[in-house]
Structure formats: structure tokens, C-alpha cells
Amino acid sequence: MRVAEVMTRGIDPVAPTATVQEAATQMAEFDVGAVLVGDENGLVGVLTDRDVILRVVVEGRHPAEAIVQDVMSKALHTCRDDDALEAVVAEMREHQIRRMPVLDDSGKVVGIVTLSDLAKGITGPEQLQEAIRTISEPHRSREAPDKDDAYDAAASDPKREAKAADAAGKRG
């Protein structure tokens, strides 16, 4: 199965110079947890609801004043619409990403593939469960991400780290 068969189409990127409030409003309008960020030169990042929480709300910044390019995730992994779904799932697992922009042969954004899109394309409940589990593992269980990739509050707060370890022990 190919990415084009399951991806979400009709994605309009948010300008890097937009405010976080404008981007969050677009997320709410489309009931999504992320927006792609780009301009006429192409994609430059992705802004997720997690970015808004950790880099705006937690830091006490005002969403109407914070600029998207200052808080977005800059690490950008993309795929092509004709890529095999299995290859995209493997890359999403490797990089621990839940959403991946989809480009056509000319490099133009044509959509996005998300965990819910993958659910449409993965056959068998065991395969689906494994894919979602491995893609959704918390970053703290892997090597420390670059500062542009993610922020791990537990790693910077010993009390949160202890709670996270305790919770992981109860799940395991």
C-alpha cells in the first residue's frame, strides 16, 4: 500500500511569521493537533499542540505575541506520496514522530500522514498495535533529542522524573 492511499490531503501550511494564536485557531478549526509551517519556498517546520504547551504556555508567553517560527519543531521528516506505507511507518518509528508531511515528485506539499491515517492502511490488529506503540513511545526512553526536536520536562525536574519512572514501573 502507498502513502497516497491513506494520507490526508488539502493541507495549507501556516506562515512562519504567523502568531501562535493564529496557528492554534487553525488547529481548532480543522480539529487537528498540528499544522505544517511554510511559505512559498517550502516547508520549514511543524507546530504541534505539544509545542504550544511546552514552548508557549509553560514558559508563560502570550500566544498572540509568540511567533510560530520561534516555537515550532524545526526537525522535519517528509515522505513521498508514492512511498510504501511500511517504509513510512518504519521512519516514523525511528524518529518517534506522529505526523509526516507528504510531498509529490516535485517536492510540493500534497498532504500529511498521521497515526490515524496509518490505522486505515495497516492490516491486522497486532501490526497496528505494534506500530502505534513504537511510534508513541515517550522520547525520554530514547536518546536525548535535539533542542529543536522536543522538550522533556521530566528530564529537567527531579520530582517529575521520579513520577515518570514510577508511572513507567506501574505500566510495565
C-alpha positions as CSV (number, residue, x, y, z in Angstrom):
1,M,0.0,0.0,0.0
2,R,1.2,3.5,-0.8
3,V,1.1,6.7,1.3
4,A,-1.3,8.4,-1.2
5,E,-3.9,5.8,-0.4
6,V,-4.3,6.8,3.3
7,M,-2.9,10.3,3.7
8,T,-4.9,13.4,4.5
9,R,-5.0,15.9,1.6
10,G,-5.6,19.6,1.3
11,I,-3.1,20.9,3.8
12,D,-2.4,24.6,3.9
13,P,0.8,25.5,5.7
14,V,0.8,28.3,8.3
15,A,3.2,31.1,7.7
16,P,6.4,31.1,9.9
17,T,5.6,34.7,10.8
18,A,2.0,33.9,12.0
19,T,1.3,34.2,15.7
20,V,0.8,31.0,17.7
21,Q,-2.7,32.2,18.4
22,E,-3.5,32.2,14.7
23,A,-2.0,28.8,14.2
24,A,-3.8,27.4,17.2
25,T,-7.1,28.8,15.8
26,Q,-6.4,26.9,12.6
27,M,-5.8,23.8,14.6
28,A,-9.1,24.2,16.4
29,E,-11.0,24.9,13.1
30,F,-9.7,21.7,11.5
31,D,-9.7,19.7,14.7
32,V,-6.0,18.7,14.3
33,G,-3.1,18.5,16.7
34,A,-0.5,20.1,14.3
35,V,-0.1,22.4,11.4
36,L,2.7,22.5,8.8
37,V,4.7,25.6,8.7
38,G,6.0,27.0,5.4
39,D,5.9,29.7,2.8
40,E,6.5,30.0,-1.0
41,N,10.0,28.5,-0.6
42,G,8.6,25.3,1.0
43,L,8.2,23.7,4.5
44,V,10.3,24.9,7.4
45,G,8.8,23.0,10.3
46,V,5.7,21.8,12.1
47,L,3.8,23.3,15.0
48,T,2.2,20.8,17.3
49,D,-0.2,21.2,20.2
50,R,2.7,19.9,22.3
51,D,5.0,22.7,21.0
52,V,2.3,25.2,22.1
53,I,2.0,23.8,25.5
54,L,5.7,23.4,26.2
55,R,7.2,26.4,24.5
56,V,4.4,28.9,25.0
57,V,2.1,28.0,27.9
58,V,4.7,26.5,30.2
59,E,7.1,29.4,29.5
60,G,4.4,32.0,30.2
61,R,4.4,33.5,26.8
62,H,1.3,35.1,25.2
63,P,0.0,33.2,22.2
64,A,-1.0,36.4,20.4
65,E,2.6,37.7,20.7
66,A,4.6,34.4,20.2
67,I,5.7,33.8,16.6
68,V,5.3,30.3,15.1
69,Q,8.9,30.1,13.8
70,D,10.2,30.7,17.3
71,V,8.4,27.8,18.9
72,M,7.8,25.2,16.1
73,S,9.6,21.9,15.8
74,K,12.3,22.5,13.1
75,A,13.3,18.9,12.6
76,L,11.3,17.9,9.5
77,H,11.0,14.4,8.2
78,T,9.0,14.0,5.0
79,C,7.9,11.2,2.7
80,R,6.6,11.0,-0.9
81,D,3.1,10.2,-1.9
82,D,4.3,7.1,-3.7
83,D,6.3,5.7,-0.8
84,A,5.4,2.3,0.6
85,L,3.4,2.7,3.8
86,E,5.7,0.2,5.6
87,A,8.7,2.4,4.9
88,V,6.9,5.4,6.3
89,V,5.9,3.6,9.4
90,A,9.5,2.5,9.9
91,E,10.7,6.1,9.6
92,M,8.0,7.4,12.0
93,R,9.1,4.7,14.5
94,E,12.8,5.5,14.1
95,H,12.2,9.3,14.6
96,Q,9.3,9.0,17.1
97,I,7.1,11.2,15.0
98,R,3.3,11.0,14.8
99,R,2.8,13.1,11.7
100,M,4.8,13.3,8.5
101,P,4.3,15.8,5.6
102,V,3.8,14.2,2.2
103,L,5.4,15.6,-0.9
104,D,4.9,14.9,-4.5
105,D,7.7,14.2,-7.1
106,S,8.3,18.0,-7.5
107,G,8.7,18.5,-3.7
108,K,5.3,20.2,-3.3
109,V,3.3,19.5,-0.1
110,V,0.3,17.4,-1.0
111,G,-0.8,16.2,2.4
112,I,0.2,14.7,5.7
113,V,0.2,11.2,7.0
114,T,-0.8,10.7,10.7
115,L,-1.3,7.9,13.2
116,S,-5.0,7.8,12.4
117,D,-4.2,7.6,8.7
118,L,-1.9,4.7,9.4
119,A,-4.8,2.9,11.1
120,K,-6.5,2.9,7.8
121,G,-3.6,1.2,6.0
122,I,-2.1,-1.3,8.4
123,T,-3.6,-4.7,8.2
124,G,-4.0,-6.8,11.3
125,P,-4.6,-5.6,14.9
126,E,-1.2,-6.9,16.0
127,Q,0.6,-4.8,13.4
128,L,-1.4,-1.8,14.1
129,Q,-0.9,-2.1,17.9
130,E,2.8,-2.5,17.5
131,A,3.2,0.4,15.0
132,I,1.2,2.8,17.3
133,R,3.0,1.6,20.4
134,T,6.5,2.1,19.0
135,I,5.8,5.4,17.3
136,S,4.2,6.7,20.6
137,E,7.0,5.8,23.0
138,P,7.9,8.8,25.1
139,H,11.2,10.5,24.0
140,R,12.6,10.1,27.5
141,S,13.0,6.4,26.9
142,R,15.4,7.1,24.0
143,E,18.5,9.3,23.5
144,A,18.0,12.9,24.4
145,P,16.5,14.8,21.4
146,D,17.9,18.0,19.9
147,K,16.6,21.1,21.5
148,D,14.6,21.8,18.3
149,D,13.0,18.3,18.3
150,A,11.4,18.1,21.7
151,Y,11.4,19.3,25.3
152,D,11.3,16.8,28.1
153,A,10.1,18.5,31.3
154,A,10.7,15.3,33.3
155,A,14.4,15.4,32.4
156,S,14.8,18.9,33.9
157,D,12.8,18.3,37.1
158,P,13.8,15.5,39.5
159,K,10.3,15.3,41.0
160,R,8.7,14.8,37.6
161,E,11.4,12.4,36.6
162,A,10.7,10.3,39.7
163,K,6.9,10.4,39.0
164,A,7.6,9.4,35.3
165,A,9.8,6.4,36.5
166,D,7.2,5.3,39.0
167,A,4.4,5.5,36.3
168,A,6.5,3.5,33.9
169,G,7.1,0.9,36.5
170,K,3.4,0.5,37.1
171,R,2.7,0.2,33.3
172,G,5.5,-2.3,32.7
